């Protein structure tokens, strides 16, 4: 769900290539013949699932890929895309299930290409990434075991990036006004008009004001790291590692979409994961404790970080709901995808507001504490 380095959630820059043009692009840039193609949903980039046919004697390699065409605004930041792609390659080498780029005919990991024949003669950064197997978490009935694993993954991923990942352009991840960085919840003031005048807007305004007063002054006490920034229920793929229908055991088989990577804080990542795991859950308020337990098995939070968790989760709900409403006004044809979170997101944010910080934290922290002397259920 990335959208550039400024605070504009989405300029009118989404690519709009047809399937034929996308197939020709794969052939011209990567030297591969597409035998099958279908579009994949995306927030502001354009993605295609492609299968390629290989000639006899051709080099071995994956046969399925995701063609990722980055929006023209983000495409103007090649250093940032380079770092995100190198991070994926680093994580893959570290044993995380992240995609690998297929090199262009020139031996590069990406290529800046002219887009469609629309106004402005825009250019888009193009990559071909290996297609990862598995189902999105959004498509499975989650249980305590997978929620714990997702929390553990979130902490392990940030820890590996922050302690071991080095790149000459890593400073490009300092994205000061990036709208999706959790530190920038106050920037939502500019887009809140998209909600109209209703009870939802009142709750978001309360979240923003509390965030300014209680979270922003504490940021300097949080431990900094590199965040993936978008571990949502569509960006984590899983497969079942057991045959049991009643109590399936899942493992993470893919981590997608590094477009929201930025410098942030460990507590941001766990808050983002909790919020997105709540979306499809029949018992959303219980989710946080399992995710938190998994996260803290790798990176235990400090007292101050724990104290900010409720407002950080509420802040991420607010970001997702406000930016989606704003962007749907710009792109009404993409409204169904943009409003995925809104279907249950508003209900969950309102419930959190009504139940209150103290009661929600009690549920989360007691659930997490129960893991101290046992493995996840």
Secondary structure, DSSP 8 states (H G I E B T S, - for coil): ----SSS-S--S------HHHHHHHIIIII--EEEEEEEE--SSSEEEEEEEE--TT-----SEEEEEE--TTGGG-HHHHHHHHHHHHHHHHTT--B--EE--TTS-S-EEEE--SSTT--EEEEEEEE---SEEGGGS---HHHHHHHHHHHHHHHHHHHHH---TTGGGG--TT-TTSGGGGGGGGGTGGGG-SSHHHHHHHHHHHHIIIIIGGGGGGS-EEEE-----TTTEEEEE-S--SSS--EEEEEE---TT-EEEEHHHHHHHHHHHHHTT-TTHHHHHHHHHHHHHTTS---HHHHHHHHHHHHHHHHHHHHHHHHHHHH-GGGHHHHTTTHHHHHHHHHHHHHH-HHHHHHHHHHHHHTTTTS---
